[in-house]
Every structure is written in structure tokens, then in C-alpha cells.
Amino acid sequence: MPEMDWGGGHQTGAHCALHPEAPAQGTCTRCGNFMCATCMEGGRQSSCPTCRARTGGREFPFTRDTWSLSGLWDYCFEIFKREWVMISVSVLVVLGCTLIAQLVGNVLPMMGQALDSMVLTVGLTVLSFLVQNVVQGLLGLGLMRMLLDVLHGQRADIGRLFSQFHKLGVYFVTLLILFVGIFVLFGILAGILFVIAVPLGTFPSSFDEVAWDSTRLVAAVCVGALSVPVLVYFTLPLYLLQPELAYEEHPSAMQALRNCYAYMRGQRLAAVGFGLMNMVLLLVGLLACCVGFFPALGMSYLLLAALYLSLRSGDAPRG
């Protein structure tokens, strides 16, 4: 997708998709086409006339410089009151399909065990993991794609839940990168804590032989506690990964990760407050006899989609 430029200067060599004779002043936040000053209406619009026509003319009102928790809540709640039935049904469909995939996934390894074949058991276990992640992950992307459409003025279309299966390869590459990165990150942290807790030169041959020192153990616990904010700092941008993969029609795993870190630049503290608000929302929904959990989860996803659109709009940096 072309680089965005909302600073008013034209992009060298780029011309408007609708007015080829006019130099580009920015790109549409919905389709990525170049826009001239006329299409942008003097900078008041961040999507092109074609996209505004398709979405009924509704323009998402927030950017990374103008959004607030209360503003996102008010905007999303008005939309949710109109679409809450379809959004809740969509959440229920995703959770139902995920549950079915988990049940099927749990049965597959049992078949290998019943045939007393270790190779078959391992193979079916891996297949089980893949099936569960395909269903849960790609339907989750479909739900997010539907909510992004809703925020752009369209009606909730449950068919959009099944619109993201062409991203299967990118999705798994992204999971692999995350698995390796997080495994390395937590592995390094665990190694540091172990070195702090166990005196140098006394590494045991087994865990049972560890001679724990209370002072060193307390120090390791303190270091572990202090590392939590650091881990949150490095992993918080991943909060935007699902909407980023859903928004781009042909995403790249590495580019999606870079974009998420770029969008979160300077916004981490506000995003923590947003996450706490979402946690309270889900807790309230869970306490409402569990029936309210499905609408609460739908509202939570809608808020996340709105946060993503806010952080990627305006003068959003790109990775």
C-alpha cells in the first residue's frame, strides 16, 4: 500500500487516481488510492470520493491526534445500538465454530492413541493445532473486517466472517514470527531470572538439585516484577495486529508487524487505558448472567477496530 502523506505536500511522481492531471496530496485510508486536494476537500477527508460513496458518505471522525476514550466509546456505542443484534450473532457464530474446531481437534489425537501409533498421534496433534488456529484466527479476522466496514458506515454483514480465508498463508507466517519472537524474549528473561536466583558456578544437573537461596530468590522475583512493564511496552503493539491483517487486502506479515509498532508510537499509555476499559466492559458482560458476554465481546471488538482506525489515520507513521 502506498505511503500516506497528510502533511499537505504532494508525493513525488504520484497523481490522483480520479484526476490523473493533479498531483497526489495523500492516500485513501480505506482503499489506498492516491487523492488530490479536490478529492481530499482541502484536507477534510481521509477517504476518496469512491469510498465515501460506497460507505454512504460516512467518514470515520477520529485520527491518532484527536481520539479519546470517551469519544471512541460514544461513537461506537451509537453504532452498536443500531447493529448490536448482528454483531452479537456474529460473535456467537465465531465462538461456536471455534468450539466445534476445538472438539474436532481434541478427537484427532485420540485416533492416533487408539491405533497405538506415536507418529500418527504426533501428526494428528499438529493437525489439530492447525485446524483450531485456522478456524479461530481467520474467523476472528472476518469478524474484525465486518466491524471495520460497520465503522465506515456499512451494515453488519455476517458473510464477511468468511471473507479472510485467502490470508491463511500470511496468518500462519505471522503466527510463526510471533511464536519465535515471544519464545526468544521470554527465554532470555527466564535465563536472566535463573542466573539471579542460582549462584554462579553451582548450576545443578536437574531442577530437583537446585539449592535455592532466599535472598537471590527475592531478587529474581523483584526483577521479574520490574520486567512486566518492559514486556507490556514491547508486546502492546500486537494488540493492533488482528485489525491490521483484516484491514489490508493483501497484507505482508513483516509489514503488518512493523505497521503495528509504528501506529503505537507515542500512544502506549493511552492504549493501556483503552485496554483496561475493555477489560471492565468484558467483566461487566460476564457478570450479567453470562448472557451479556456476547454483546460485550462484540462491543469490545468494535472499540478495538475504532482504536485501530484512529491510530492509522491522520499523520500515522508507517513501519
C-alpha positions as CSV (number, residue, x, y, z in Angstrom):
1,M,0.0,0.0,0.0
2,P,1.4,3.5,-0.9
3,E,2.9,5.6,1.9
4,M,0.4,8.0,3.4
5,D,1.1,11.7,3.5
6,W,-1.3,14.0,5.3
7,G,1.2,16.8,5.6
8,G,-0.1,18.7,2.5
9,G,3.0,18.2,0.3
10,H,2.4,16.1,-2.8
11,Q,4.1,12.8,-3.2
12,T,6.8,12.9,-5.9
13,G,5.7,11.2,-9.1
14,A,2.2,10.3,-7.8
15,H,-1.0,11.6,-9.3
16,C,-4.6,11.3,-8.2
17,A,-6.5,8.2,-9.2
18,L,-9.6,10.1,-10.2
19,H,-7.9,13.2,-11.5
20,P,-4.7,12.0,-13.3
21,E,-3.6,15.5,-14.1
22,A,-3.5,16.5,-10.4
23,P,-0.6,15.7,-8.1
24,A,-1.4,13.4,-5.1
25,Q,-1.7,15.1,-1.7
26,G,-2.4,11.9,0.2
27,T,-3.8,8.3,0.0
28,C,-7.3,7.0,0.9
29,T,-7.3,5.3,4.3
30,R,-9.8,2.7,3.0
31,C,-8.6,1.6,-0.4
32,G,-5.1,3.2,-0.6
33,N,-5.6,5.1,-3.9
34,F,-3.9,8.5,-4.3
35,M,-6.0,11.6,-3.8
36,C,-5.6,15.2,-4.9
37,A,-6.6,18.3,-3.0
38,T,-10.0,18.2,-4.6
39,C,-10.7,14.7,-3.5
40,M,-9.5,15.5,0.0
41,E,-11.7,18.6,0.1
42,G,-8.8,20.7,1.4
43,G,-7.7,18.0,3.9
44,R,-11.1,17.5,5.4
45,Q,-11.5,14.0,4.0
46,S,-9.2,10.9,4.5
47,S,-11.0,8.6,2.1
48,C,-11.6,9.1,-1.6
49,P,-14.9,10.0,-3.2
50,T,-15.4,6.5,-4.5
51,C,-15.1,5.0,-1.0
52,R,-17.2,7.7,0.5
53,A,-20.0,6.9,-2.0
54,R,-19.7,3.2,-1.2
55,T,-20.0,3.7,2.6
56,G,-22.8,6.2,2.4
57,G,-20.5,9.2,2.8
58,R,-19.7,8.4,6.5
59,E,-16.2,9.5,7.4
60,F,-14.6,8.0,10.5
61,P,-14.2,11.0,12.7
62,F,-11.0,10.3,14.7
63,T,-7.3,10.3,14.0
64,R,-4.3,9.5,16.2
65,D,-4.2,13.2,17.2
66,T,-7.9,13.6,18.0
67,W,-9.2,10.3,19.5
68,S,-10.1,9.9,23.2
69,L,-11.5,7.0,25.3
70,S,-14.8,8.9,25.8
71,G,-15.0,9.9,22.1
72,L,-14.5,6.3,20.9
73,W,-17.0,4.9,23.4
74,D,-19.7,7.4,22.4
75,Y,-19.2,6.9,18.7
76,C,-19.0,3.1,18.9
77,F,-22.0,2.9,21.3
78,E,-24.2,4.8,18.8
79,I,-23.3,2.3,16.1
80,F,-23.6,-0.7,18.4
81,K,-27.2,0.3,19.4
82,R,-28.1,0.0,15.7
83,E,-26.2,-3.1,14.9
84,W,-26.0,-5.0,18.2
85,V,-28.1,-8.0,17.1
86,M,-26.0,-8.8,14.0
87,I,-22.7,-8.1,15.9
88,S,-23.7,-10.4,18.8
89,V,-24.8,-13.1,16.4
90,S,-21.5,-12.8,14.5
91,V,-19.6,-13.2,17.8
92,L,-21.7,-16.2,18.7
93,V,-21.0,-17.8,15.2
94,V,-17.3,-17.3,15.7
95,L,-17.3,-18.7,19.2
96,G,-19.5,-21.6,18.1
97,C,-17.3,-22.5,15.1
98,T,-14.2,-22.2,17.3
99,L,-15.7,-24.6,19.9
100,I,-16.5,-27.1,17.2
101,A,-13.0,-26.9,15.8
102,Q,-11.6,-27.5,19.3
103,L,-13.8,-30.5,19.8
104,V,-12.7,-32.0,16.4
105,G,-9.1,-31.1,17.3
106,N,-9.3,-32.9,20.6
107,V,-10.7,-36.0,18.9
108,L,-7.9,-36.3,16.3
109,P,-5.0,-37.2,18.7
110,M,-7.2,-39.8,20.3
111,M,-7.4,-41.6,17.0
112,G,-3.7,-41.9,16.9
113,Q,-3.6,-43.1,20.5
114,A,-6.3,-45.7,19.8
115,L,-4.2,-47.1,17.0
116,D,-1.1,-47.1,19.3
117,S,0.9,-45.1,16.8
118,M,3.2,-42.4,18.1
119,V,3.9,-41.0,14.7
120,L,0.2,-40.8,13.8
121,T,-0.6,-39.2,17.3
122,V,2.1,-36.5,16.8
123,G,0.9,-35.8,13.2
124,L,-2.8,-35.6,14.3
125,T,-1.8,-33.4,17.2
126,V,-0.1,-30.9,14.9
127,L,-3.1,-31.1,12.5
128,S,-5.4,-30.5,15.5
129,F,-3.4,-27.3,16.4
130,L,-3.6,-26.1,12.8
131,V,-7.3,-26.7,12.5
132,Q,-8.1,-24.8,15.7
133,N,-5.9,-21.9,14.8
134,V,-7.2,-21.7,11.2
135,V,-10.8,-21.5,12.3
136,Q,-10.3,-19.2,15.3
137,G,-7.8,-16.9,13.6
138,L,-9.4,-16.5,10.2
139,L,-12.9,-16.1,11.6
140,G,-11.6,-13.6,14.0
141,L,-10.1,-11.7,11.1
142,G,-13.5,-11.9,9.3
143,L,-15.3,-10.5,12.4
144,M,-12.8,-7.6,12.5
145,R,-13.2,-7.0,8.8
146,M,-17.0,-6.8,9.3
147,L,-16.6,-4.3,12.2
148,L,-14.2,-2.1,10.2
149,D,-16.9,-2.0,7.5
150,V,-19.5,-1.0,10.1
151,L,-17.3,1.8,11.4
152,H,-17.1,3.1,7.8
153,G,-20.9,3.3,7.5
154,Q,-21.9,-0.1,6.1
155,R,-24.4,-2.5,7.6
156,A,-23.1,-5.5,9.6
157,D,-22.8,-8.4,7.1
158,I,-22.3,-11.8,8.7
159,G,-21.0,-13.1,5.4
160,R,-17.8,-11.1,6.0
161,L,-16.9,-13.6,8.6
162,F,-15.8,-16.0,5.9
163,S,-14.0,-13.4,3.7
164,Q,-10.5,-13.7,5.1
165,F,-9.5,-17.3,4.3
166,H,-7.3,-16.2,1.4
167,K,-5.0,-14.8,4.1
168,L,-4.2,-18.2,5.5
169,G,-0.6,-18.2,4.5
170,V,0.1,-14.7,5.8
171,Y,-1.7,-15.6,9.0
172,F,0.5,-18.6,9.7
173,V,3.7,-16.8,8.8
174,T,2.7,-14.1,11.3
175,L,2.0,-16.7,14.0
176,L,5.3,-18.3,13.4
177,I,7.2,-15.0,13.7
178,L,5.3,-14.2,16.9
179,F,6.0,-17.6,18.3
180,V,9.7,-17.4,17.7
181,G,9.9,-13.8,18.9
182,I,8.0,-14.3,22.1
183,F,9.7,-17.6,22.8
184,V,13.1,-15.9,22.5
185,L,12.0,-12.9,24.5
186,F,10.6,-15.0,27.4
187,G,13.5,-17.5,27.1
188,I,16.0,-14.7,27.6
189,L,14.0,-13.3,30.6
190,A,13.8,-16.8,32.2
191,G,17.5,-17.3,31.8
192,I,18.3,-13.9,33.4
193,L,16.0,-14.7,36.4
194,F,17.6,-18.2,36.8
195,V,21.1,-16.7,36.8
196,I,20.0,-14.2,39.5
197,A,18.3,-16.9,41.6
198,V,21.1,-19.5,41.4
199,P,24.7,-18.7,42.4
200,L,27.2,-18.8,39.5
201,G,29.2,-22.0,39.3
202,T,26.5,-24.0,41.1
203,F,24.2,-24.9,38.2
204,P,22.6,-28.2,39.1
205,S,22.2,-31.2,36.7
206,S,18.5,-31.3,37.4
207,F,15.8,-29.0,38.7
208,D,15.4,-31.0,41.9
209,E,19.0,-30.3,42.9
210,V,18.6,-26.5,42.8
211,A,19.8,-25.0,46.1
212,W,17.5,-22.0,46.3
213,D,18.8,-19.0,48.2
214,S,16.0,-16.9,49.7
215,T,17.8,-13.6,49.1
216,R,18.6,-14.4,45.5
217,L,15.0,-15.8,45.0
218,V,13.5,-12.5,46.3
219,A,15.8,-10.6,43.9
220,A,14.7,-12.7,41.0
221,V,11.1,-12.1,41.9
222,C,11.7,-8.3,42.1
223,V,13.5,-8.3,38.7
224,G,10.6,-10.4,37.2
225,A,8.0,-7.9,38.5
226,L,10.0,-4.9,37.2
227,S,10.2,-6.6,33.8
228,V,6.4,-6.7,33.4
229,P,6.2,-3.1,32.2
230,V,9.0,-3.7,29.7
231,L,7.2,-6.8,28.3
232,V,4.0,-4.8,28.1
233,Y,5.9,-2.0,26.3
234,F,7.3,-4.4,23.6
235,T,4.1,-6.5,23.2
236,L,1.4,-3.8,23.3
237,P,1.5,-3.0,19.6
238,L,0.5,-6.6,18.9
239,Y,-2.9,-5.5,20.1
240,L,-3.4,-3.9,16.7
241,L,-2.2,-6.9,14.7
242,Q,-5.6,-8.5,14.1
243,P,-7.3,-5.4,12.7
244,E,-4.1,-4.6,10.6
245,L,-4.3,-8.1,8.9
246,A,-8.0,-7.7,8.4
247,Y,-7.8,-4.2,7.0
248,E,-5.2,-4.8,4.3
249,E,-6.5,-6.8,1.4
250,H,-3.1,-8.4,0.7
251,P,-1.1,-8.0,3.9
252,S,2.6,-8.9,4.5
253,A,3.4,-10.5,7.8
254,M,6.5,-8.4,8.4
255,Q,5.0,-5.2,7.1
256,A,1.9,-5.7,9.3
257,L,4.1,-6.1,12.4
258,R,6.2,-3.0,11.5
259,N,3.0,-1.0,11.0
260,C,1.6,-2.0,14.3
261,Y,4.7,-0.8,16.1
262,A,4.6,2.4,14.1
263,Y,0.9,3.1,14.9
264,M,1.5,2.5,18.6
265,R,4.4,5.0,18.7
266,G,3.6,7.6,21.4
267,Q,0.3,6.0,22.1
268,R,1.2,3.2,24.5
269,L,0.0,4.8,27.7
270,A,-3.4,5.7,26.2
271,A,-3.7,2.2,24.8
272,V,-3.2,0.8,28.3
273,G,-6.1,2.8,29.5
274,F,-8.1,1.6,26.5
275,G,-7.3,-2.0,27.4
276,L,-8.4,-1.5,31.0
277,M,-11.7,0.0,29.7
278,N,-12.2,-3.1,27.5
279,M,-11.4,-5.4,30.4
280,V,-14.1,-3.7,32.6
281,L,-16.6,-4.0,29.7
282,L,-16.0,-7.7,29.3
283,L,-16.2,-8.3,33.1
284,V,-19.5,-6.5,33.3
285,G,-20.8,-8.6,30.4
286,L,-19.6,-11.8,32.1
287,L,-21.3,-10.9,35.4
288,A,-24.6,-10.2,33.5
289,C,-25.6,-13.8,33.8
290,C,-23.1,-14.6,31.0
291,V,-25.8,-13.7,28.5
292,G,-24.4,-10.2,28.2
293,F,-21.0,-11.5,27.4
294,F,-21.7,-11.9,23.7
295,P,-22.8,-8.3,23.2
296,A,-20.0,-7.1,25.5
297,L,-17.4,-9.0,23.4
298,G,-18.9,-7.5,20.2
299,M,-18.7,-4.0,21.7
300,S,-15.1,-4.8,22.8
301,Y,-14.1,-5.8,19.3
302,L,-15.8,-2.7,17.8
303,L,-13.9,-0.5,20.1
304,L,-10.6,-2.2,19.1
305,A,-11.5,-1.7,15.4
306,A,-12.2,2.0,16.2
307,L,-8.9,2.4,18.0
308,Y,-7.0,0.9,15.1
309,L,-8.7,3.2,12.6
310,S,-7.8,6.2,14.8
311,L,-4.1,5.3,15.2
312,R,-3.6,4.6,11.5
313,S,-5.3,7.8,10.4
314,G,-4.0,11.3,10.2
315,D,-0.2,11.7,10.4
316,A,0.2,8.0,11.1
317,P,3.8,6.8,10.8
318,R,4.4,3.7,8.7
319,G,6.8,0.9,9.5
